[in-house]
Amino acid sequence: MNGPPELGLEVLGVEAGTAAATPVLSLRVGLRRMDGGLVQCVLLTTTVTIKPARLSWARVGATVPTFRGGTELTLTLPCRTGVRAAAERHLHALGDGGVQLDLAFDGTVFYPGEDGAPRDGQVPRTGQAPWRHETTVLLPAETWRDLMAVPGLRDRRSEPSPRHELPPRREPSLGHEALREEEPTA
């Protein structure tokens, strides 16, 4: 085998993430080694763009642990204010349809030597993923609305931070208390 193994990739689903402090979308992704062999690690980078607006959404990374044949992973896409506004405009215009997201994947693959067996102390081979995989996935309007309806998932940057609030206003002090002479004690 010359160079890193050939990998295949497919998006299995888009779901509203509910376990985060801010709104996120979860992309379920299937990754497989085409010849069914061992992959020691993949450092995967995904660039996500909202297709109709050509608006860059996010560039997220994931470390995929050792697998043989294939595996599944979840990529988490943060829903920041600008992205939320752009997606909302497109979803509103489409009604019950959805928004197309362009996904571009690349990364680094760590794999065993020629015999295919990892050994203690053996340094894995490494190389750029030999694919330029791009795909389009539909973000359903219903999934987006479900995400925005989750209680407590508001963008905290739009709320004032307690550390930036002014202290409570006090009555002005003229300092008379400090200037008052103490009465002599007997």
N, C-alpha and C positions, 0 to 999 in steps of 0.2 A: 504494500500500500504506500503510495507516494502522496504525502500531504494529509491533512486532517480528513476524517470520515465525512461522508455526505450526510447531511441532516435534513429532515423534513419537518414542516411546522404547519399547524392549522389552528384557527381560532374556534373554540368549542362553544363559547357563549359569552354573553355580556350580562352582568348582574349588578344590582344596586348593592354597594357595600354598606353594612350597617354597624360594623364593629369599630369604626374609627371616630375620632373626635370631630372631624370635619367630613363633609360629603366626599365619597370616593366611588368610583366605578371599578368593578372587578372584572378583568378579562380572563377567562379560562382558556389556556393555551395547551395544545398537545404538541410535544416535541419527540421526535423519534430518530434513531440512527437507521439509515436506510438498509444497511446490511445486517441489522439486528445485533451488532456487537456492543461492547462496553464503551461507555463514555464516562470519564472520571469526573468531569465538571464542565459546565458551560457558563460563561459570563455573558448573559444575554442583554442587549440593549434594544429598546423599542422606542421608535419615534411615532407619535400619534398626532394626526392632523385632522381637523374638521374639514371634510372634503368640499362642501359647497362654498365655504368662505376662505378656504386655504389658510385657515387660522391654526397656527401651531398650538397644540394642546399641551403635550408633555413629552419629555424624553425620560423614560424610566429604565432602571436596570434591575436585573434579578440574577441571583446565583442559583443555578440549577445543580443539585447534588448528583452523585453517581447514579447512573441507571444503565440497564442493559435493555436494548430494544427500543423502549419508549417510556415516556413519563408525562404527567400533567403538572402544570404550575398555574399559579394565579398572579397576574400582574395588577397592581393597584394604581389607578389613575386618580390623582387629586383633582377636585373640582373647584378650582380657584374662581374668584369673582368674575374676572374677564371671560374666562371660558364658560362659566355658568351663564353669563349674559348672552354670549354669542350662541351657545347651544339652545338657550331658551327662545331666542328670536327665530332660529331655524325650525325648531320643533313646533312653535306656535304657528308658523306659516304652513307647516305640513299637516297640521291637525293630528290625526291618529297614525300617521306614517312613522317616519324616523329620520335620523340624520346619518349619513354615511361617514364613517371614520376611516381614513387611510392609515395603515400600519406598516411601518418599515422595520425589519428586524436585521440585526447583525450581532457579531459577538466573537468571543474567543472560545475555542474548544480545547479541553485537556483530555488526552486519550492515551491508552497504553501503547507500548512498543509493538514491534512486528508480530510477536507471538500472541498478542492480545491479552496476555495475563498480567495483571498488576502484581508487582512484587514489593515486599518491604524494602524501603530504601531506594527503590527505583524512581527516578524523576520522570514524571509523565511528559509525553510530547505535547506540544502546544502549537496552535495555528489559528489564523482567522477562520471563522466559519465559512465554508466554501459555498455559501448561498447568498444571494441578494434577494431575500424573500420579502415580497410586498403583497399585501392583501387589503381588501376593503370589507369592513364589517358594518352591519346596520345597528345603530343604537336606537332601539324602539322608543317612541315617545312615552309609552306606558312605563318602561323601565326608568326613564328620566323623571317622570312625575312621581313614581314610587320613591325614588331617591330624595327628591326635594320635599316629600311629605313626611319623612322620618322625623319624629319629634326630637328637638335638641340639636339637630344638625344644621346649625347656622354658621355662616362664616364669621369667626370671631374677630377678624380684622375690621369688620364693619361696625363693631361695637366698641365704645370707649374702653380703654384699658384702665383698671383701677390705679395703676401706677402713674397714669397721666392726668388723673383728676386733680383739681386744685384742692388744697386743704380747706376745711370749713372756715368760713369767715368769722373773725373774732371782733369784739368791740375794741376800738382803739384804746390803748392804755396811755395815760399821761405820765405814768411813773410815780404818782403821788405816794404809792405804798412804799417805794424804795427810799423816798426822801423823808418820810415821817420819822421823827426822832423817837427813840424808845423812851418811855417814861422811866425815871430813876426808880430803882427798886429799893425798898427799905431794908 
